[in-house]
Every structure is written in C-alpha cells, then in structure tokens.
C-alpha cells in the first residue's frame, strides 16, 4: 500500500512568518493529495487539496505544491497567525486514504 | 446543519467487553470510513464503505468489525476489546468532491 511520510513533526514560528510542511508518498498511482487541519478536541477539517494533474494550488494564505516526479508535496502558510496553531495532516490517495503522521504547528504571537 | 455524529464521545471499558461506537451522517454521502488516531502515527484507516452493504478493510482492521445496512449509519464494533485498542477514533463521510467530513471523535480507553 501507500506510505506517506510527513516532516517536521513539530514546527514553531513567529506570527507573520511563513510555515512549510513537507510530505512524501510512495505509490506513483496516487492522484489526490489533501491537507487537513485539526484543532484541539476536534476532528480534522480539509483546508486545501490538489490533484495530480496540477502542480500548485493557492487559497489566500495557504498553498500546496506537488512534484509528481519526486513524489512529494508541500503545504505553505504565509503570514501566519495564532489561529493557524493546530495539527496539520497530509494524505494521499482516494480509496483507501493514507495519512501522514501530522505536524504540530505553533504560531507565537 | 451538515454533520457527522459519533456516540459515545468518551468510553472507558474493560478487556473483552463488546462495544459499539455509532456513526451517522446527514449529507447523503455514499462513502464512510473509520480511523484511529494515535500519537506519532497520525490517522490510520480501519475500515471503509463505498456504499450500503459494501465494506473493505483499511490499514488496521484487526480486532474491528463494521456494518453498513443504511446509507447514513456506519457503526464500529469491537467484539473483544484489548488495551492496544485504546485510541481516539474518528468516523468520516465523503461525497463526490473527495473532501472527507470528520466526526468529533470518540476517545476509547480499554483497561
């Protein structure tokens, strides 16, 4: 099956700085790569996703890039705010779905 | 309000005592899934269902059962729980857009 690795496991940034979280996957057949944000005590919530026929997607302060050749994709958050503090998960594939191990992002005011 | 509900939210039980965690969605989604979340391991898929009466194993199905008799419900059954099934469990559903909607989670402790 698919293997998704996510780095770093924790990330601390100053408010206003950028944050980057990286994931790699193993199955070249995977064609859907979502990112989920999990706030304390809640279930994960989709924040952005990208399909394999697209190299980059942006939604306001967040963007995702995909390199199919290298089998890696990244989440970029610009102008971070304290409310961005959460655990972020990358994932790959549609059925079944494989998640990375998560990155705890702490944005310091 | 579109949502996925799970019950109970918290459960403490003893080894071997059968339990069921219910999951229900009101979005008419065909796809439903169960995950467990453990520190450092992320979310791991237990079982998923593409539609009524169709279920498939995920990454970690051992010790779990599911059923999908109705479109809206997808209960998770632990016939003989063991301490290594202590975890945070999430149910999710998905429509045509691939976006998964997660429930609020069930924290299970097996002593």
Interface residues (C-beta under 8 A of the other chain):
Chain A: X1 X6 X9 X32 X34 X36 X41 X42 X43 X44 X45 X46 X49 X89 X91 X94 X95 X96 X97 X98 X99 X100 X101 X102
Chain B: X4 X31 X33 X35 X40 X41 X42 X43 X44 X45 X48 X50 X56 X58 X59 X90 X92 X98 X99 X100 X102 X103 X104 X105
